[in-house]
Amino acid sequence: MTKLNIAIFGADGAIGNALCSKYLEDPRVKKIFTFSKKKIVHNKKIINHILPDYENEENIDRLSKALEENLDIILIATGSLIEPEKSLKDIDVDKFLRMIKSNTIPTLMIGKYFLPKLHRDRVVKFASLSARVGSISDNFLGGWHSYRSSKTALNMLLKNFAIEQTRYNPQSIIIGLHPGTVDTKLSKPFQKKNKTYFSPSYAAGKLYDVIETKNPSDSGKVFAWNNNEILP
């Protein structure tokens, strides 16, 4: 049985923490490197916590070089949602840039410096949390300009990464993941009383299953929690 080294970025968030707990149950896992601004509490020796600064390129570069182990799976569960715009008059450039910095730049920097840390001789996986609202073809309501755009840009990055990674390892799998609407701090201000929300642990279990089923032909695509592909 191949032992797995996993890096989870945003491990202090609800979904990131739940993913960490899910992989702790996997007997194949050798080490989990958790990257988060707050240390998560898991009484397991296989966890190694690292403090990142996603907006500091030198910091991300230094962290990647300090990581002596090659990786099998990289998961990115970072992101935020500021009060979404309902119309054009609500657009604010500062808000737009903050959404790009929160939802797009971390994956850009992590991809640049940590994709080379993936093994080159076996199946490896790189997944980042996206959102259904990042799909252009699935957009029928409009609005949410900043958040939508940041996730659409993220999806393009993942597609680009997937194309480039095949040159180094044809067994690479790079995907976006839509966790569904989860009961977290991010979604709390926008929740509706008549709607059901997933618990973080339920969403993490579903995402784990999606990640497990993917093969290299799926690389560059985005999948929802139920394993259905979300078209660009």
MOQUIZI-V341852 format. One record per helix or strand of 3 or more residues. SS is the DSSP state (a for helix, b for strand). FROM is the first residue (numbers start at 1). TO is the last residue. If there is no record, write none. Layout:
# MOQUIZI-V341852
ss = <SS | SS>
from = <FROM | FROM>
to = <TO | TO>
This chain:
# MOQUIZI-V341852
ss = <b | a | b | b | a | b | a | a | b | a | a | b | a | a | a | b>
from = <4 | 14 | 29 | 47 | 57 | 73 | 88 | 93 | 124 | 132 | 145 | 172 | 185 | 200 | 216 | 222>
to = <9 | 24 | 35 | 50 | 66 | 76 | 90 | 117 | 129 | 134 | 165 | 178 | 188 | 213 | 218 | 224>
